[in-house]
Amino acid sequence: MKRLMTTATACLVMLAALPASAEIVESEHGGFASTHSVVVAADRAQVWRELIHPEAWWTHTWSDDSANLRLDARAGGCFCETVPATDGWPAGSVEHMRVLMVMPGSLLRMSGSLGPLQSEGLVGTLTVTLAEEEAGTRITWDYITGGEARFPVGQFGPVVDNVQAEFLGGLVDRLGGAVAGEGAEG
């Protein structure tokens, strides 16, 4: 419970700090879409280098240590996590997402239901797009989820949206923060 409260507080702080807007679009087919966009002063090459190393900025791991993450940035590659051995049991592993498309410097697309969504009949697709802007690079972060679940999927949208904002916020912080005055597009 304490970790949940800490995570919720961190999400609220990060949301307040990001000069980005977000939009949740509920689907009539049992899903939702979350989108965030922000400009950073870094060039696309620098953003790409950080993007494909989520162990340096991703949060919400099963092992409570993002150092256990790895991303094989190629089609069919795994965004996976090693869960260290404990109590005499061997190490475990988690596939967070499967890489669908890689256009270095421009686009990373992965498929997978993150966290508690993984135990449901849901499919999630994350598309991260990088575009040059006068002030640096615009990062657009789209996560779309749909399918069947044991709970109203659309009602879970705001929670997932907050977590997606947290992930983007971690990347933005790693890159030195957002450009002042360069708000997001919804």
C-alpha positions in Angstrom: 0.0 0.0 0.0 2.9 2.4 0.9 4.5 1.7 -2.6 1.1 2.4 -4.3 0.8 5.7 -2.4 4.4 6.7 -3.2 3.8 5.8 -6.9 0.6 7.8 -7.0 2.3 10.8 -5.4 5.2 10.5 -7.9 2.7 10.4 -10.8 1.0 13.6 -9.6 4.3 15.4 -9.1 5.5 14.3 -12.6 2.2 15.3 -14.2 2.4 18.7 -12.7 6.0 19.2 -13.8 5.5 18.2 -17.5 4.5 21.0 -19.8 2.6 18.5 -21.9 -1.1 17.9 -22.4 -2.6 14.5 -22.4 -5.8 13.1 -23.9 -7.6 9.9 -23.1 -9.9 8.6 -25.8 -12.3 5.9 -24.8 -13.1 3.3 -27.4 -16.6 1.9 -27.8 -14.9 -1.5 -28.2 -13.5 -1.9 -24.6 -10.3 0.1 -24.7 -8.7 3.5 -24.6 -5.9 5.6 -26.1 -3.5 7.8 -24.2 -1.3 10.3 -25.8 1.4 12.7 -24.5 3.7 15.0 -26.4 6.6 17.2 -25.2 9.6 19.0 -26.7 13.1 18.5 -25.3 16.3 20.4 -26.2 18.2 17.3 -27.2 18.6 16.2 -30.8 16.9 13.1 -32.2 20.1 11.0 -32.0 20.5 11.8 -28.2 16.8 11.1 -27.6 17.0 7.8 -29.5 20.0 6.7 -27.5 18.2 7.3 -24.2 14.9 5.9 -25.5 16.3 2.5 -26.3 17.9 2.2 -22.8 14.9 2.2 -20.5 17.0 0.8 -17.7 18.1 4.4 -17.2 14.7 6.0 -16.8 11.7 3.5 -16.9 9.8 2.9 -13.7 7.3 0.3 -12.5 9.3 -2.9 -12.7 8.4 -6.3 -11.2 11.9 -6.5 -9.5 11.8 -2.9 -8.2 15.1 -2.2 -10.0 15.1 -0.8 -13.5 18.7 -2.0 -13.9 17.1 -5.4 -14.6 15.5 -4.1 -17.8 16.8 -4.6 -21.3 15.5 -3.6 -24.7 16.5 -5.4 -27.9 15.6 -2.6 -30.3 14.8 -4.6 -33.4 11.6 -6.1 -34.8 10.8 -9.2 -32.7 13.1 -8.0 -29.9 12.1 -8.1 -26.3 11.6 -5.3 -23.8 12.2 -7.7 -20.9 13.2 -7.8 -17.3 15.2 -10.3 -15.2 13.7 -10.9 -11.8 16.6 -11.9 -9.5 16.6 -15.3 -7.7 15.1 -15.2 -4.2 14.5 -17.7 -1.4 16.2 -20.5 -3.2 14.2 -20.0 -6.4 16.0 -19.4 -9.7 15.8 -16.0 -11.5 12.5 -15.3 -13.3 11.8 -13.0 -16.2 9.0 -10.8 -17.6 8.3 -9.7 -21.1 6.9 -6.2 -20.8 6.5 -5.7 -24.6 7.6 -7.1 -27.9 9.2 -4.8 -30.5 7.1 -4.4 -33.6 8.9 -1.6 -35.5 12.1 0.3 -35.3 13.0 3.3 -37.4 16.1 4.6 -35.6 15.8 8.2 -34.7 12.2 8.4 -35.7 9.9 5.6 -34.3 9.8 2.8 -31.8 6.6 0.6 -31.7 6.1 -2.2 -29.2 3.1 -4.4 -28.3 2.3 -5.6 -24.8 0.0 -5.1 -21.9 1.9 -3.5 -19.0 1.8 -4.2 -15.3 -1.6 -5.5 -14.1 -3.1 -5.3 -17.6 -0.9 -8.3 -18.5 -3.1 -10.7 -16.7 -6.1 -9.7 -18.8 -7.2 -10.4 -22.4 -5.9 -7.0 -23.5 -3.5 -5.9 -26.2 -1.5 -2.7 -25.8 0.5 -0.9 -28.4 3.1 1.8 -27.5 4.3 4.1 -30.3 7.0 6.6 -29.5 7.6 9.1 -32.4 10.5 11.6 -32.6 10.3 14.7 -34.7 12.6 17.6 -35.2 11.4 20.9 -33.8 13.1 24.3 -33.9 13.8 24.0 -30.1 14.9 20.4 -30.2 13.0 17.1 -30.5 9.3 16.5 -30.0 8.6 13.2 -28.3 5.0 11.9 -28.9 4.0 8.9 -26.7 0.9 7.0 -27.7 -0.4 4.0 -25.8 -3.5 2.2 -27.1 -5.2 -0.6 -25.2 -8.1 -2.8 -26.1 -9.6 -6.2 -25.5 -11.4 -8.1 -22.8 -10.9 -7.7 -19.1 -12.6 -8.5 -15.8 -13.1 -4.8 -15.1 -14.3 -1.9 -17.2 -11.2 -1.2 -19.3 -12.2 2.4 -20.1 -12.4 3.3 -16.4 -8.8 2.1 -16.0 -7.7 4.6 -18.7 -6.8 7.5 -16.3 -4.6 5.3 -14.2 -2.7 3.9 -17.3 -2.5 7.4 -18.7 -0.8 8.6 -15.5 1.7 5.8 -15.7 2.4 6.5 -19.3 3.0 10.2 -18.4 5.4 8.9 -15.7 7.4 6.9 -18.2 7.7 9.8 -20.6 8.6 12.1 -17.7 11.4 9.7 -16.7 12.8 9.9 -20.3 12.3 13.7 -20.4 14.1 14.1 -17.1 17.0 11.9 -18.3 17.3 14.3 -21.3 17.5 17.4 -19.1 13.8 18.3 -18.9 11.3 19.8 -21.3 11.8 23.0 -23.2 10.1 25.9 -21.4 7.2 27.3 -23.4 7.0 24.3 -25.7 3.8 22.8 -24.6 2.3 19.6 -26.0 -0.1 18.9 -28.7 -3.0 16.7 -27.6 
